[in-house]
């Protein structure tokens, strides 16, 4: 069995952290806060981020050669989600998780 390279392992961990942080923020903070937190464009980018982070982590874990493409789109979606979260109060943790994941995925996609 091949060991997962350290940089890939860090990226997987970052994706899974972003996945859980965004999902938890959307379901707990955004739903409770209402207003702009439930704006369709904000909520959709959060859900897109949740799904692409999970998918990118899965692609790396199963060892598919397409993980670079998945990581490239994950990096972009995470940057978009971070920007959306930064515009709203109480979303700092989500924005930070997104920025970190975007950086790790950009490195994996390179």
Secondary structure, DSSP 8 states (H G I E B T S, - for coil): -----HHHHHHHHHHHHHHHHHHHIIIIIIHHH-GGGG-HHHHHHHHHHHHHHHHHHHHHHHT-TTHHHHHHHHHHHHHHHHHHHHTSTT-HHHHHHHHHHHHHHHHHH-
